Amino acid sequence: MLKILDRYIIKTFFGPFFFIFSVLFFIFIVNIIWVQLGQFMGKGLSYWQILKLLFYLGVSVVSLVLPLTILLASIMSFGEFGERYELAAMKAAGISLTRVMAPLLGVATILAVMLFFFSNNIIPDFQKKAKNMLFNIAQTKPALNFTQGQFIDQLPGYMIKFDKIYGENGENIEGVFIHKKASTYENQQSVVAAKGKFLPAANKNFLKLELYNGYVFEDDFAGKGENARLKQPDQVIKFDTLVSHFDISEIINKGIEKEQITDDYRFQTYGQLNETVAKSKKENEAFFSNISADVLSQTNSVVSYMDKNKSKVIAKQQVKLDTLKGDKKLEILYNSYNRLENLKTTSTGKKAEFSSNIKYFSKVVIYQQRILSYSVTCIIFFLIGASLGSIIRKGGMGLPVIIAIIIFIVFYVMNLGIENISWGGGMSPYLAAWLPNLILLPFGIWMTYKALTDSQLFDAEKYKALFKPITKRFSKTKEHKRYQ
């Protein structure tokens, strides 16, 4: 049963927690929008589709947003306790800092467990939806957007230009030029008309265009040779009214949320990733064995070739290779050089494949381990944040935010740097996933110790007094103006 003090501490914590989480989530979403903006432009996506995609992408950043939110909220909460002298009052009443931190440590642990289940069961599904939507959007042709005076190729198989577009809905056009794209074995066709109008078609997959007072130019080239093409006269048909239908089903029927990618490791849970890791490890072992056998076979081939030529020389003449005639010596050296170059090329190619396999294996392992390690990060960040807040004794969005951002940047840079080292094969991916936590955990324990012993770690006067003998030596004693 929670006591009144526990409820008050938790209530104080969740005030800034929800605000900070909302702000950080919005910032990460804006960053995603900025990165992905080019894929949305001109694709005719509805606002609902864009919002849905951003939501799918945003869910995956919760694993980073939540630890940072806990860090900031704990610093601000304990900073407010210290700034309002509530922490001092609690200590005066015989309540230790450990007792004050206990309810929020429990909250942080619950949030960490929730993050694990969220990352394990929910994020993979949203990752699948987001990646498939992005893939489908990238494959989608630009939506119809006619601009007067410009050639456009948004209609499949046609190049179109309108000199003038007007009307309430832009349905009236003037100066029409339509060219049908055709291969060498198809007839070329162009249509020129003075005016035209867009009309509703019976089938929504087609665009109906009615043209007035124009010409159809067609060259009957299909299946004919070059000589026949040169002799073929142009065919021109004059029309008063011409109705054309253009197939726009590729543009309308986008299938934005159709799942075409299903085999990405980021779509799997922690248990499923165990199978992927085991399978990847088995494939790598087989691949490395094949590389060793292949390279060793080629190396033996080069050595045996050179020994074979050398033995022939010794058996017949008992002389060195340098004493052979020029053509024979060049032939032996040239063949040996080619074999060595082939061996070098093979080794370089195998090295690239080797690096690719290591990188993929590291990515899978790091992704799997971070499902668990980011949950532990929540608890470590709470220890750091609560200790810093009780030492700084400043609430609000000033100094606590700056310190929290610095800590998070250090954590994030460590993550990226160690990750790149692991991708290159310089570190075990299991260690790479946990090393930032292993580095920050002693710091969190040390900060907690400093907070429990009422350390003056951030007291400016303490550092001034420490450096006062040094600064005093380099500063001149000024006399009062009255005595000058």
Secondary structure, DSSP 8 states (H G I E B T S, - for coil): ---HHHHHHHHHHHHHHHHHHHHHHHHHHHHHHHHHHHHHTTS---HHHHHHHHHHHHHTTHHHHHHHHHHHHHHHHHHHHHHTTHHHHHHHTT--HHHHHHHHHHHHHHHHHHHHHIIIIIHHHHHHHHHHHHHHHHHS-------TTS-B--STTEEEEEEEEESTTS-EEEEEEEEE---TTS-EEEEEEEEEEEE--SSTTEEEEEEEEEEEEEE--TT--HHHHHH---EEEEEEEEEEEEE-HHHH---TT-------GGGS-HHHHHHHHHHHHHHHHHHHHHHHHHHHHHHHHHHHHHHHHHHHHHHHT---GGGS-HHHHHHHHHHHHHHHHHHHHHHHHHHHHHHHHHHHHHHHHHHHHHHHHHHHHHHHHHHHHHHHHHHH---TTSHHHHHHHHHHHHHHHHHHHHHHHHHTTSS-HHHHHHHHHHHHHHHHHHHHHHHHTT--TT-HHHHHHHHHHHHHHHS-----GGG-
